[in-house]
Amino acid sequence: MSTKPVSINADGISEPFAAENVPWEEWSEGSRYGTRFRYLSGHGGATHVGVALEELAPGMESSLNHYHMLEEEQAFVLAGEMTLRLGDKTYRMKTGDHVCFPAGQKAGHSFFNHSDAPCRFIIIGEKNPNDVIFYPETGRVGVRLMGEGYDRAAKMDYWQNADTQGKPQK
């Protein structure tokens, strides 16, 4: 297991660092989803707030459309342009634009790069270990604490499968 470089000195103090010294990481899923990013807060040793410098290539979407119940996110466009999908609407975002996604706002969000050049932006979010994430288009419910996802359509009533007529367990 390799360790990532961090800006923490020998005394355990987080020191300033240049974003360009944080290595790029990439992910993709099929031909539709994917991005590259520099996980700035991780490099700096942060544990409560996540900050990443992302670069979304032309024609790519940043993530599945989603919203968080307990975690707030924000994004600020540094260079280029992209389309924000927010609920049933779309918004063109360009350099200097900012958007907030308050915790519990039940409108899915994701970014799509509609342009012919990369779009670079900062994404900020809490790292709430108890967050629940809803994916309106797929019906997935992510439970971060458990590291698992569930099908929202598989709902059950509170008393379902319970023995309501038997004697209490000893």
N, C-alpha and C positions, 0 to 999 in steps of 0.2 A: 504494500500500500504506500503510495507516494503522498507526501505532504505538500500542500500548496504554499507558495511564499506568502508571508504576511508582513505587515508593517509594524509589528510589535517588537520593541527593542528588548535587550537583556533584562531590563527592569520591569517588563510587562506593560510598558506604556505604548499606546498606539501613536505612531509618528506619521507626519504627512508623507504622501507618496504621489508619484505621477501616475495618472490613469493609464498612460501608455506602457507602464511597467507591469500592469496586470495582464496576464495572458488572456487571449481570446479563447472562448469556449464556443462550441457549436452544437446544435442539435437539429434534426429534421425528422419529419414523419411523412413519407410519401413525397409527392411533388408539390403539395399545397402548403404544408406547414414547415416552418423552420426559421431560425435566426442565429445570429452570432452575438455574443455578449461578453462583457468584462464585468465580473462580479465584484464591484468595488467595495461594498460593505464587508464581504467575506474576507477580502484581502486585508482590510483594516481591522479585522477582529470583531466587528459588530455582531451582536446576537439578537437584538430586538427589532431593528429596522433593516430592511433589505434595499440596497441601491445597486442598480446595474446600468451600465452603458450598453444599449442594444443597437444593433444595426440590422435593419430589415431589408432584405434584397428585393428588387423589383419582382412583382408577381407572387410574393410570399405572404402568408398570413402568420401572425405572431403566436397564436394559440387557439384552442377551441374557445368559442364564445362562452363566457362564464361570469359569475358574480360571487362575491364572498359575503358570508353572514357576519363574520367577526373581524375581518381585516380590511383596512382602507388601503387603496392604491392611488397613485398619482403618476402622470406622465408629462414630460416636457420635451418638445421637439427641438433638437439642437441644429439639425441640418436636413434639408430635403422636405418631402411631404408624404403623407399617407392618409388613408381613409380609416376613421374610427367607426366601427359598428357598435352602436349603443342601443340596446333594445331593438325596436323596429325601425330606427332611423340610422342614417349614415351622416358623417360630418367629415369634411376635408380639413386636415390639419397640416400646418406648414411651420417652418422655422419660427420659433418664438411662441407657439401655441402651447397651452397647458390644459390638462383635464384632470378632474378628481373623480374617483369612484368611492364614495362613502360606504362604509361597512353596512350591509343590510339593504343597499339599494338594489331592488330586484329587477335590474336591467342588465342583461349580459353585455360584456364588452370584449372586443378584440380589435387588432389592427391589421390592415391589409395595405401593402404597398402597391398602389395603382400607378405609380410613376415609372420612369425608365432609369432611375438612379437610386442608389441605396438611401434609406432614411435612417438617420441616427437620432436616438432619443434616450432620455434618462427615465427609468421606471423605478418608482419608490413604493415600497409596501411594508407593512408590518410583517413580522414573522411569528404570527400567533399560532402556537402549537395546537390550539383547540379549534381552529377555523374549520368551517364547513363550506364547501364550494359547490355551487350548482351550475350545471351545464345545460341550459334550456333546450338546445337543439338535439342533444343526444339522450337526455334524461338521466345522465350520470350525476351522482351525488358523491363528492369526495370528502372523506372524513380524515383530516390531516393527522390527528392524534393516533389513529389506527393505521394510517398509511394504506387505506383501502378505499375502493370506490364501489358504489352500489347503484342498482337500477331504481330510479325514483318510482317507477310504476309498480314495484313490488312492495307496496305499502301493506301494513297490517294493522288491525285494530289493537287497542291496548290489551284487551282480554283474549285475543286470538291465541289458540293453542294452550291456554291455561286451563287447568282442572278447577273449575269454579264450583263443582258439586262435591268433590272429595274432601277428605279430612286433611288438615294441615300436616305438612311433613315434619317429622321429629328430628 
